[in-house]
Amino acid sequence: MRYSPGPALPVGTEGLDEYFDVLLDSYIPPVSAYNLLAHATVPDIPILSVFYVDPKAKGLQATHTKEIYRVVLSCNCSSSLELERKLRAFIEEGELTVKRKGKLKTYDLTRALPVPFSLEVEADGNTFIITMSLLASEQGSIRPENLIEAAMGPDSDIRVNRVMRIRLVEES
């Protein structure tokens, strides 16, 4: 058996709907494969489904390049509309620079975000839930919290409480 995961999750990010490929030495009926995998995993990482794909098909890294993230954060923003407006205005500027491992990396947002880009902001008091689409790339992917923090500016009181990749999307 050979195992191949989908696009890597950033450190500290939860994955809620993840995929992986398993290459088997011989055919096992999908129900049996599901039962074997479900038995071999811990309860916190359930196997949701099993199916066969063409062995000549591209791997998950190449096909599942759109990611949907949910970020839960706290800040003294006046409204979800204000937060969404700031994010969209920052994205329109077209560039994000992030310091990672002591080095600066600049992303061209016109190429690093999917078209169409989706963004939704919900509020519950001072807690905000942001759902957005990003691209997974072999050259490095944008972390949603980096985009949000940059959009809010260095003087913001933003505190990221939770980051989850809630879905991987197959791009055709």
MARROPA-393586 format. One record per residue: residue number from 0; z, x, y of N, C-alpha, C in turn. Coordinates in steps of 0.1 Angstrom, whole numbers. Atoms other than C-alpha are relative to their C-alpha. Layout:
BEGIN
i, n_w, n_u, n_v, ca_w, ca_u, ca_v, c_w, c_u, c_v
NUM, Z, X, Y, Z, X, Y, Z, X, Y .
...
END
This chain:
BEGIN
i, n_w, n_u, n_v, ca_w, ca_u, ca_v, c_w, c_u, c_v
0, 0, 8, -12, 0, 0, 0, 0, 9, 12 .
1, 0, -7, -12, -8, 12, 35, 3, -11, 11 .
2, -4, 9, -10, 8, -4, 66, -5, 5, 13 .
3, 5, -3, -13, -7, -5, 101, 5, -11, 10 .
4, -5, 10, -9, 12, -22, 130, -11, -3, 11 .
5, 8, 3, -12, -4, -39, 160, 4, 9, 12 .
6, -4, -8, -12, -1, -25, 196, 15, 2, 1 .
7, -15, -4, -1, 32, -7, 201, 7, -8, 11 .
8, -9, 6, -10, 60, -24, 220, 6, 11, 8 .
9, -8, -10, -8, 75, -5, 250, 15, 0, -5 .
10, -14, -1, 4, 110, 7, 243, 8, -10, 7 .
11, -9, 11, -6, 136, -21, 249, -7, -13, 1 .
12, 7, 12, -1, 110, -48, 246, 0, -7, -14 .
13, 0, 8, 12, 114, -76, 221, -14, -5, -4 .
14, 13, 5, 4, 84, -88, 200, 3, -13, -7 .
15, -2, 13, 6, 83, -125, 191, -11, -5, -9 .
16, 11, 4, 8, 49, -129, 175, -9, 12, -3 .
17, 6, -12, 2, 39, -96, 161, -9, 0, -13 .
18, 9, 0, 11, 12, -87, 136, 0, 14, -6 .
19, 3, -13, 6, 6, -59, 111, -9, -2, -12 .
20, 9, 0, 11, -20, -50, 85, 6, 7, -11 .
21, -4, -7, 13, -12, -41, 49, -12, 1, -8 .
22, 11, -2, 9, -38, -26, 27, 5, 1, -14 .
23, -6, 1, 13, -31, -34, -9, -10, 7, -10 .
24, 8, -7, 10, -43, -15, -40, -7, -10, -9 .
25, 7, 11, 8, -51, -48, -58, 3, -13, 6 .
26, -2, 14, -6, -54, -85, -50, 13, -6, -5 .
27, -12, 8, 3, -22, -105, -48, -3, -13, 8 .
28, 2, 13, -7, -25, -143, -40, 9, 0, 13 .
29, -7, 1, -12, -14, -149, -4, 14, -5, -1 .
30, -14, 6, 2, 16, -170, -15, 9, 10, -6 .
31, -8, -10, 7, 28, -142, -37, 3, 12, 10 .
32, -2, -10, -10, 23, -116, -9, 10, -4, 10 .
33, -10, 5, -10, 42, -138, 15, 14, 1, -6 .
34, -13, 0, 6, 71, -142, -9, 6, 14, -2 .
35, -5, -14, 1, 73, -104, -16, 4, 6, 13 .
36, -4, -6, -13, 72, -95, 20, 12, -7, 6 .
37, -12, 7, -5, 97, -122, 30, 13, 4, -7 .
38, -12, -5, 7, 121, -110, 3, 4, 14, 4 .
39, -2, -14, -4, 117, -74, 15, 5, 2, 14 .
40, -4, -2, -15, 125, -80, 52, 14, -6, 2 .
41, -13, 5, -5, 157, -87, 70, -2, -14, 6 .
42, 1, 13, -5, 164, -123, 81, -4, -1, 15 .
43, 3, 1, -14, 160, -114, 118, -15, 4, 3 .
44, 14, -3, -2, 124, -103, 112, -8, -8, -11 .
45, 7, 9, 11, 108, -133, 93, -15, 3, 0 .
46, 14, 0, 2, 74, -132, 79, -5, -14, 2 .
47, 4, 14, -3, 56, -162, 93, -13, -4, -8 .
48, 12, 4, 8, 22, -161, 75, -6, 13, -6 .
49, 8, -10, 6, 0, -140, 53, -14, -5, -3 .
50, 14, 4, 3, -38, -140, 50, -8, 13, -1 .
51, 9, -11, 2, -66, -118, 40, -10, 1, 11 .
52, 11, -2, -9, -91, -103, 64, -10, 9, -6 .
53, 11, -8, 5, -124, -85, 58, 5, 15, 1 .
54, -5, -14, 0, -115, -49, 48, -8, 9, 10 .
55, 8, -8, -9, -143, -37, 71, 2, -4, 15 .
56, -3, 5, -13, -129, -56, 101, 8, 11, 8 .
57, -8, -9, -9, -115, -36, 131, 15, -3, -1 .
58, -14, 1, 1, -78, -30, 131, 6, -7, 12 .
59, -7, 7, -11, -52, -48, 153, 0, 7, 13 .
60, 0, -8, -12, -51, -20, 178, -13, -3, 8 .
61, 13, 2, -7, -88, -27, 186, -3, -14, 3 .
62, 4, 14, -1, -89, -65, 183, 10, -8, 9 .
63, -10, 8, -7, -56, -77, 198, 5, 8, 12 .
64, -2, -8, -12, -57, -62, 233, 6, -7, 12 .
65, -6, 8, -11, -43, -90, 254, 14, -4, -5 .
66, -14, 2, 3, -5, -94, 255, 5, -10, 10 .
67, -6, 10, -8, 15, -123, 268, 15, 4, 0 .
68, -14, -4, -2, 50, -112, 282, 8, -11, 7 .
69, -10, 8, -8, 80, -132, 293, 11, 9, 4 .
70, -10, -9, -6, 104, -114, 316, 11, -10, 7 .
71, -11, 7, -6, 138, -129, 325, 7, 10, 10 .
72, -6, -9, -10, 153, -115, 357, 9, -8, 10 .
73, -9, 6, -11, 179, -121, 384, -4, 7, 13 .
74, 1, -5, -13, 174, -117, 421, 3, -11, 10 .
75, -3, 9, -11, 182, -133, 454, -13, -5, 7 .
76, 13, 5, -6, 146, -145, 459, 3, -15, 4 .
77, -3, 13, -6, 144, -177, 479, -6, -11, -10 .
78, 6, 10, 9, 121, -194, 453, -9, 7, -10 .
79, 10, -5, 10, 98, -190, 423, -14, 2, 7 .
80, 13, -1, -8, 69, -195, 448, 0, 13, 7 .
81, 0, -13, -7, 80, -165, 468, -2, 12, -9 .
82, 1, -11, 10, 83, -143, 437, -15, 0, -5 .
83, 14, 0, 4, 48, -154, 425, -9, 5, 11 .
84, 9, -4, -12, 33, -149, 460, 1, 16, 1 .
85, -1, -15, -1, 47, -113, 461, -7, 7, -11 .
86, 7, -6, 11, 34, -105, 426, -15, -1, 2 .
87, 15, 2, -1, -1, -119, 433, -5, 9, 12 .
88, 4, -9, -11, -2, -100, 467, -1, 14, -4 .
89, -1, -13, 4, 8, -68, 451, -12, 3, -10 .
90, 11, -2, 9, -18, -72, 423, -13, 1, 8 .
91, 12, -1, -8, -45, -78, 449, -2, 13, 7 .
92, 1, -14, -6, -37, -44, 465, -7, 9, -10 .
93, 8, -7, 10, -52, -31, 432, 5, 13, -6 .
94, -4, -12, 6, -30, -2, 423, 15, 0, -3 .
95, -14, -1, 4, 3, 5, 405, 3, 14, -3 .
96, -4, -13, 4, 20, 39, 404, 14, 0, -6 .
97, -13, 0, 8, 48, 45, 379, 3, 14, -3 .
98, -5, -13, 4, 69, 75, 373, 6, -1, -14 .
99, -4, 1, 14, 73, 81, 336, 1, 14, -5 .
100, -2, -13, 5, 88, 112, 320, -3, 11, 10 .
101, 1, -10, -10, 88, 130, 353, -14, 1, 6 .
102, 13, -1, -5, 51, 124, 359, -4, -14, 6 .
103, 5, 12, -6, 33, 99, 381, -13, -4, -7 .
104, 12, 6, 6, 7, 76, 365, -4, -12, 9 .
105, 5, 10, -9, -15, 54, 386, -10, -9, -9 .
106, 9, 10, 7, -31, 22, 371, -9, -7, 10 .
107, 10, 8, -8, -62, 5, 386, 2, -14, -6 .
108, -3, 13, 4, -51, -31, 384, -12, -9, -3 .
109, 13, 7, 3, -87, -43, 384, -4, 2, -14 .
110, 4, -3, 14, -91, -27, 350, 12, -1, -10 .
111, -12, 0, 9, -55, -28, 336, 5, -14, -2 .
112, -5, 14, 2, -51, -66, 338, -12, -8, -5 .
113, 11, 8, 6, -71, -92, 318, -6, -9, 11 .
114, 7, 10, -8, -96, -115, 334, -3, -12, -9 .
115, -9, 3, -12, -85, -141, 340, 14, 4, -3 .
116, -14, -4, 1, -50, -129, 347, 8, -13, 1 .
117, -9, 12, -1, -23, -155, 340, 14, 4, 5 .
118, -14, -2, -6, 10, -157, 359, 6, -13, 2 .
119, -8, 13, -2, 37, -184, 358, 14, 5, 3 .
120, -14, -3, -4, 71, -182, 375, 8, -13, 0 .
121, -9, 12, 0, 99, -206, 368, 14, 5, 5 .
122, -13, -4, -5, 133, -206, 384, 11, -10, -5 .
123, -12, 7, 3, 168, -217, 374, 11, 7, 7 .
124, -10, -6, -9, 191, -208, 403, -5, 14, 3 .
125, 5, -13, -3, 189, -170, 407, -6, 7, -12 .
126, 7, -6, 12, 174, -165, 373, -14, -5, 0 .
127, 15, 3, 0, 136, -164, 371, -6, 4, -14 .
128, 8, -3, 12, 113, -165, 341, -14, 2, 4 .
129, 13, -3, -4, 80, -148, 346, -8, 2, -13 .
130, 9, -2, 11, 52, -152, 320, -13, 5, 5 .
131, 12, -6, -5, 22, -130, 325, -8, 6, -12 .
132, 9, -7, 10, -8, -116, 306, -3, 14, 5 .
133, 3, -14, -3, -14, -79, 304, -10, 5, -11 .
134, 8, -6, 10, -38, -56, 285, 7, 11, -7 .
135, -5, -11, 8, -29, -33, 257, -11, 11, 0 .
136, 10, -10, -1, -47, 0, 260, 4, 13, -6 .
137, -3, -13, 6, -49, 33, 242, 4, 10, 10 .
138, -3, -9, -11, -47, 50, 276, 14, -2, 6 .
139, -13, 4, -5, -13, 34, 282, -1, -14, 6 .
140, -1, 13, -5, -3, -1, 291, 10, -2, 10 .
141, -10, 3, -11, 15, -15, 321, 12, -7, -6 .
142, -12, 7, 4, 51, -25, 314, 2, -11, 11 .
143, -1, 11, -10, 56, -59, 330, 11, 2, 10 .
144, -11, -2, -10, 90, -49, 345, -4, 10, 11 .
145, 5, -9, -10, 72, -20, 363, -8, -7, 10 .
146, 9, 7, -9, 47, -43, 378, 9, -9, 9 .
147, -9, 9, -7, 74, -68, 389, 9, 8, 10 .
148, -8, -8, -8, 97, -41, 403, -8, 6, 12 .
149, 9, -6, -11, 68, -25, 423, -3, -11, 10 .
150, 4, 11, -9, 58, -59, 437, 11, -4, 9 .
151, -12, 5, -8, 93, -67, 449, 4, 11, 10 .
152, -3, -11, -10, 97, -33, 466, 13, 7, -4 .
153, -11, -9, 4, 123, -5, 464, 14, -6, 5 .
154, -12, 5, -6, 149, -25, 485, 4, -13, -7 .
155, -3, 13, 6, 149, -56, 462, 13, 1, -9 .
156, -12, 0, 8, 180, -66, 443, -3, -5, -14 .
157, 5, 5, 13, 160, -74, 412, 7, 7, -12 .
158, -6, -5, 12, 177, -70, 378, -8, -6, -12 .
159, 7, 5, 11, 155, -73, 347, 10, -2, -12 .
160, -10, 3, 10, 176, -90, 320, -6, 1, -14 .
161, 6, 1, 13, 151, -93, 291, -15, 0, 2 .
162, 15, -1, 0, 115, -84, 284, -4, -3, -15 .
163, 4, 3, 13, 97, -100, 255, -16, -1, 0 .
164, 14, 2, 2, 61, -98, 242, 0, -12, -9 .
165, -1, 12, 7, 57, -134, 231, -12, -3, -8 .
166, 12, 2, 8, 22, -132, 218, -10, 11, 2 .
167, 12, -9, -1, -7, -109, 210, -12, -9, -2 .
168, 12, 9, 0, -41, -124, 216, -12, 9, -4 .
169, 12, -7, 5, -73, -114, 198, -11, -2, 10 .
170, 11, 1, -9, -100, -106, 223, -13, 1, -7 .
171, 13, 0, 7, -135, -113, 212, -11, 6, 8 .
END
